[in-house]
Amino acid sequence: MRVPFQCTNEDINAAGLTCSDDDPCPVYLELSAFESTGIRLYPAGDIHTAEKTLYSVILGSDDNGHTWREVHDRIRGASLDRIQFLGAENGWVSGLELSPIARDPFLLRTSDGGKTWRQIPIFPEPGFGAIQQFAFSDPENGALIIDRGPGSASDRYERYESLDGGDSWMVKESSVKPLTLKRPLGAAPPEYRVRADANSRSFQLEHRQNGRWTSLAAFLVNLGMCKPD
């Protein structure tokens, strides 16, 4: 399968690309995360050229990967990289804007099984940084780690907590050294994964069954070219 994408002059200008008819810019799909609610499947990532991220993308399937749709509008210049669901209804996807560098990290949150999503900023004001980890122990209580980047004027790493499902966040700890979230004891290994396959030039969405990984769907990496209209 191929995610539909038609590059426009607006996309070229917004990303600051130097594409031309003689030297067009190849466009690629990258899927970074894949999760299931037990009812629906959700892979997420971005659409990019070799130099610039163009849009975020998150897909959903209600029929075990036979058909797909985009469940949230693409966000210009942003990428999505991690997904967590608790049960069939509550889920979160982490993302950030990547123009010109990692900044304004956010979560996409759903409380109705992915039918609708809300974009929630982590910072109260625009700022640099990326979500390294996040985890919710229940629909209300969550934590995440922010990396502010090597040029940060203060401590590079920050641990945040939320008591309202991710709608608001409070800094609980900061450090010049990396911080991590503890993995819950007895946490089960992942049952779903996304894997880049070089031979087919695709991203394989796979499910672990009886100790073996089986393919549910595959999405082509190459999405076409950006060049002036």
N, C-alpha and C positions, 0 to 999 in steps of 0.2 A: 504494500500500500504506500501511497505517497500523500503527505500533508499538502493540501493546495496552497500555493503561494504565487502571487503575481507582483513582481517588483515594480514600483512606480517611481517617477521623478521625485515625488515627495519623500519616499523612502531613501533615495540616494542622497538628497539634500540634507535630510534630518540626520543621517548617519555620517555626513561629511565624506562620502565615498567619491573616488575618482574613477568611476566606471565609464567606459566609452563603447561605441560599436566595435571598434578594433580591439579593445581590451576590456571585455565585460568582467564583472565580478561574480564568481560562482557563489551560490547560496546553499547553505547546508542546514539540515535538521540535527539537533543534538537532544537526545532524551537522557535525563540525569536521574530520574526517580520513577518508580512504578509501585503502585499499591492497590489493594483490593479491599472493599468493604464487606466482601462476602456476597454482595449483590451486584456491585458495579466495579469496573476496572478503571484506573486513572494513571496514565503516564504523563510526565511533565518535563519541560526543558525549555529550549529556545530555538529560534531561527537566526542564523548569523552568516556573515561572510568570513573570509580569512582574518579580517581586521576588526570588524564591528558586529556587535549584537544588535539585531534589528527588532525582534519581538519575542516576548514570552509566548509559550503555548502549553495548554493543558487539554488533554483529550479524555473522553469518557466513553465507556461501552456498557450497555445493559444486557448484552447477549453473549457474554464470555469471549469477546474479541472479534465477533463476526462483522459488526458494523461499529463505526466510530463517529463522534461529533466533538466539536470544540465546546467545552462547558463554561468557558469564561472568555471574555473579549481579550484579544492580544494586547499586551502592554508594550508600547514602543520603548526600545532600548533596555528592556528588562529580561531577566532570566529566572526560571524556577528550578530549584535543585533538590528539595527534600519534601516528603509527604508522610503524614501520619494520620491514621484513622483510629478512633476508639469506637468499636461497634460499627453499625451501619449508618449512623446519622452524623456523628461529629468528626470533622476532619480539618486538617491544616496543611498548607503548602507554603514553604518559605521561598522568598525571592528577593531580588535587589535590582536596582538600576545599574547599568554598566557603562554609562557615558558621562564623563570620559573615564572615570574609575569607579570602583565599587562604592555605592552610596545609597542612602535612603532604603535600608532593608525593610521588608514588609512581610506580612502573612496574608494569604488568602484563607478565609475561614468559611466553613459550611456547617450548618446544624440541621440540614434536611437531606443528608445523604448525597450531597453534590448537585442537587437541583438548582440551588442558588449559592453564590459566593460573595463575600465582602472582603475588600482589600483594607488591611489594617496596618498603618505605619508603626514601626517600633519606636522611633524617635519622635518627640513632640515637635521638633523643628528639623529642617533638612540637615543632613550630616553624613559624613563618610563612615563606612563600615559594612560588614557582611555578617550574616548569620552562619556561624560555624556548626552549631548543633542546636536542636530544639527538641523538647519532649513534653508531652502532657501525661500526667498520671491519672487524670479523670477529666471530664468535660470542662471543669473550671480551673484547675491548677496546672500551670505549666512553667517551664524554665527554658532559657536559651542563653547561648554564648555568642557575644559579638566580638569580632576582630576589627578594631578601628584602623588597622593598617600600620605599616612601619613609620609613617610620618606623623603619627598621632602626637599631639602636644601634651597629652597626659598618659595614663596607663593604657596600654594597647588593648587589653582584653577586659571584657565586662560580662558579668553574669546578671541576668534579669529574671524576675519572676512575675507571673500574672496570676491573679485570683478570680478573673472574670472571663476565662476562656480565651484570652489573648486580646481582648478589646483594649486593655491598657497594661503597661509594663513599668516595673520599678527596678532601678539598679540596686543590687544587693551586695556586689563585690566587684572590685577591679584589681588588676595586677599587670605588672610588666611581663610576667611569665604566662604561658598558655594556661587556660582554665578548661576543664572538661566537666560534662555532666555524667554522673554515675549511672551505669546501666542497671536497671532493676534486677535483683536476684531472681534467677529462674526464668529470665526472659527467653522466649522461644526464638530460634533462628528464623530469619526471614523466609517467607513462603513464596514471595514474588521478587523478581529481579528484572532489570533491563541490562542487556549485554550487547556491546558493539561487535558485529561480525564482519571482519575484513573481507572475507571471500564474497559475500553477497552485498557488501557495502550497505548494510542495513543495521537497524537496532532491533534486536530480538526481545520480545516481551515473553518471559518464561515463568512457569509455575512449578514448584517442587511437588512431585507426586511419587509416593513410595520410594523416596530417596533419590529420585532422578528428576532432572529439569526437563520439562516439556514445553514446546513453543505454543503460545496462544495467538501471536500476531507478529508481524514484522513491518517496519517502516523504513523506506529508503532514505539514505542520508542526503543524496543530491536532490535539490528542489528547483534547479534551474539557474538562471543568470539575472543579474542586475545590469541593465544598460539603459541609456536614455531612450524615452519614447520617440 
